[in-house]
Each structure stands twice: as structure tokens, then as C-alpha cells.
Amino acid sequence: PSRTSKAEEAEDTACVICQETISEKAVASPCGHEYDYICILTWVEVKPLCPLCKVAIE
């Protein structure tokens, strides 16, 4: 069985924009990547693309 370390678990719950733990989750549509709500809201005002996969966010 595969095991995840605490660091890997923390990485899974960290916002890639601010690198902090996601406090209020927002999911980008259509790709499904997760971000902190405030971070992605601010991000799409400047650039309406997913920071990870560059797909247009709806």
C-alpha cells in the first residue's frame, strides 16, 4: 500500500498561488484544480487562466 508523508499531505492542501494551507477552497472550472478562494479570485481578475494548466477559467 502507498503511504503519504505529512509533507505530501500538506502539499496537497496548499494553495499553489500563496503556498499557504487552503482556508476556503475554490475549485477552478473546468479543470478542477483547487485554490484558496481569495487567491484565485484575485488571480482571475488579472489573468483568467488556471495557474497550473493554463486553461481558461469560467
N, C-alpha and C positions, 0 to 999 in steps of 0.2 A: 504493500500500500504506500501511496505517496504521502509525505508529510510536508507541511509548510512551516517555515520558521516564523517567529514573531515578526522579524523584519519583513518577510514576504507578505504576511498578513497586513502589516501596517502600510506597505507599499500599495496593496490592493485598495485600501480605503483612503489613500492620499489623493488630493486633487493635483493633477499634473500642472495646473496653472500656478498655484501658490505653494505647492509642496507641503501643505498642511493637511491634517485629518479633515475629511469632509464633514462639515457640521450640518448642512442642509443640502441633501443630494438633489441634483438636477440631472436628467438624462437627455443627452442630445438626440434629436430625431433627424434623420432616420438611422444613424449608425449605432446608437445605444451606449456610447461612451459616457461615463459618469464624472461629474464635476461638482465642486461646491457651487451652490446656486448663485451667490453674488459674483463669484469669479467668472462663470460662463456668461452671466447677464452682461457684465462689463465687457467681456471679450467680444461678444457678438455685436455690440454697438460699434466697435472699431473694425472687426473683421468677421463676417457671418459664416465662418468656416470652422469645422471641428479642429481643435488644436492638434489632435492625434492623427486623424486620417484625411483631413482637408476636404471632406465632403461638405456641401452647403447645408447649414443647419436651418431647419424650418421653424 
